[in-house]
Amino acid sequence: MELYDLIKIFRQNWKWFWITVVVFCLLGTLFFFFQAKQYSVNLMLNVTRHGIQETADYRFDDFYRLQADERFADTVVRWLGSPIILEDIRKGSQVENLKIPKASRLSSQMIEVVFRVEDSKDAKKISQTTLDVLNKQTSSLDQFQQEKGWFVLVANEPFVGSTQIGWTKIFSVAFLLGIFTAFWVVLLRHYLKTEKG
């Protein structure tokens, strides 16, 4: 089939081509308006201490303290993957359908926790409850030793952002899919017409 023949086919079926593209664009628009509303809550936790442990030994510029903070931060990340801790956070915040958050250690003393929620108003409740539950868990490890320099977690204000896919992105994908599908719709229609004829 020559290029001229292909162009002729599309000229004869231009209505079918553009109807298909428009249908895909309308489907994309419907998807944008009916997609589930969700918000991402980013909480930054910092590992610090209640006080400074007095020692006569050389402190190596707090190298060992940083190592201990790093190991403790790893422990906190694992706690956040526990269903027991999640249940405590769910009960304390009174937020239903709360899934296990994504937690990762960004540095020796910094942990990022990401929750997905359906209502942006739940962000502060979840953040404060998470901090309280984790600090309670931390204190329970120290209840017999009562060390002055024991770990404690502090948090910044949570950042809340929408996880909805933007209109431009959805429309672009729908438009490109529409063109791709329309191309094959026209060729298939031409093929079926030729077969009948």
C-alpha positions in Angstrom: 0.0 0.0 0.0 1.4 3.4 -1.1 1.4 6.5 1.2 -1.1 8.1 -1.2 -3.5 5.2 -0.7 -3.1 5.5 3.1 -3.8 9.2 3.0 -6.9 8.6 0.8 -8.2 6.0 3.4 -7.9 8.6 6.2 -9.5 11.3 4.1 -12.5 9.1 3.5 -12.8 8.1 7.1 -11.9 11.3 8.8 -15.1 11.4 10.8 -14.4 8.0 12.4 -10.9 9.1 13.2 -11.9 12.3 15.1 -15.0 10.7 16.7 -12.6 8.1 18.3 -10.2 10.8 19.4 -13.1 12.8 21.0 -14.5 9.7 22.8 -11.1 9.1 24.4 -10.8 12.7 25.4 -14.2 12.6 27.0 -13.3 9.4 28.8 -10.1 11.1 30.1 -12.2 14.0 31.3 -14.6 11.7 33.2 -11.6 9.9 34.7 -10.2 13.2 36.0 -13.5 14.3 37.6 -14.3 10.9 39.1 -10.9 9.8 40.3 -10.7 9.0 44.0 -9.5 11.9 46.1 -6.4 11.1 48.1 -3.8 13.1 49.9 -0.2 12.3 50.7 1.0 13.3 54.2 4.8 13.6 54.5 6.1 13.7 58.1 9.7 14.3 58.9 10.9 12.7 62.1 14.3 13.6 63.7 16.1 11.4 66.1 17.5 13.4 69.1 18.3 12.8 72.8 16.8 13.8 76.1 20.1 15.0 77.3 23.9 14.5 77.0 25.5 11.5 78.7 28.5 12.6 80.7 31.6 10.6 79.9 35.3 11.1 80.6 36.2 9.2 77.4 37.2 10.9 74.2 34.0 11.3 72.2 35.4 11.0 68.6 33.3 14.1 67.6 30.1 12.2 68.5 30.8 9.6 65.8 29.4 6.7 68.0 26.4 8.8 68.9 25.6 9.2 65.1 26.0 5.5 64.6 23.6 4.8 67.5 21.1 7.3 66.1 21.4 5.6 62.7 20.6 2.2 64.1 17.7 3.6 66.2 16.3 5.3 63.1 16.4 1.9 61.3 14.4 0.5 64.3 11.8 3.2 64.0 11.4 2.5 60.2 10.8 -1.2 61.1 8.3 -0.2 63.8 6.3 1.7 61.2 6.0 -1.5 59.1 4.4 -3.3 62.1 0.6 -3.9 62.1 0.6 -3.4 65.9 2.1 0.1 65.7 -0.3 0.9 62.8 -3.3 -0.2 64.9 -2.1 2.1 67.8 -1.9 5.0 65.3 -5.3 4.2 63.8 -6.9 4.0 67.3 -5.2 7.2 68.5 -6.0 9.3 65.4 -9.5 7.7 64.8 -8.8 7.5 61.1 -10.3 4.5 59.4 -8.8 2.7 56.3 -5.3 3.7 57.3 -2.7 1.7 55.4 0.9 0.9 56.5 2.9 4.0 55.7 6.0 4.2 53.5 8.9 4.9 55.9 12.5 5.4 55.0 15.7 6.7 56.7 17.0 9.7 54.8 20.1 10.3 57.0 21.5 9.2 60.3 18.9 11.2 62.2 16.1 11.8 59.8 13.2 9.6 58.9 10.5 10.3 56.3 7.0 8.8 56.8 4.4 9.0 54.1 0.7 8.3 54.7 -2.1 8.2 52.2 -5.4 9.6 53.5 -8.8 10.5 52.0 -9.3 13.7 54.0 -6.6 16.4 54.3 -8.0 17.3 57.7 -6.7 13.9 59.1 -3.1 14.9 58.4 -2.4 16.7 61.7 -4.2 14.0 63.8 -2.2 11.2 62.1 1.1 13.1 62.4 0.7 13.9 66.1 -0.5 10.4 66.9 2.4 8.8 65.0 4.8 10.9 67.0 3.1 10.0 70.3 3.0 6.3 69.6 6.6 6.1 68.5 7.9 8.1 71.5 5.8 5.9 73.8 7.4 2.8 72.2 10.9 4.5 72.6 10.2 5.2 76.3 9.2 1.6 76.9 12.7 0.5 75.9 14.2 2.8 78.5 11.9 2.1 81.4 14.5 0.1 83.4 17.7 2.0 82.5 16.4 5.6 82.6 19.3 6.9 80.7 19.7 10.7 80.4 20.8 10.5 76.8 18.1 8.2 75.6 16.4 8.7 72.3 13.4 10.9 71.6 11.7 11.7 68.3 10.7 15.2 67.2 8.6 16.1 64.1 8.1 19.1 61.9 4.7 20.2 60.6 3.4 17.6 58.1 3.3 18.5 54.4 0.0 17.6 52.7 -0.3 17.3 49.0 -2.9 15.9 46.6 -2.1 12.6 44.9 -4.7 13.2 42.1 -3.4 13.0 38.5 -3.4 16.5 36.9 -5.8 17.4 34.1 -3.0 18.2 31.6 -1.4 14.7 32.1 -4.7 12.9 31.8 -5.8 14.8 28.7 -2.4 14.3 27.0 -2.5 10.5 27.6 -6.2 10.3 26.5 -5.5 12.3 23.4 -2.5 10.2 22.4 -4.3 7.0 23.1 -7.2 8.3 21.1 -5.0 9.0 18.0 -3.4 5.6 18.3 -6.8 3.8 18.6 -8.3 6.0 15.9 -5.5 5.0 13.4 -6.4 1.3 13.9 -10.2 1.9 13.9 -9.9 3.6 10.4 -7.7 0.8 9.0 -9.9 -1.9 10.5 -13.1 -0.2 9.1 -11.4 0.1 5.6 -10.3 -3.6 5.8 -13.9 -4.8 6.7 -15.4 -2.6 3.9 -12.9 -4.0 1.4 -13.7 -7.6 2.4 -17.4 -7.1 2.0 -16.9 -5.4 -1.3 
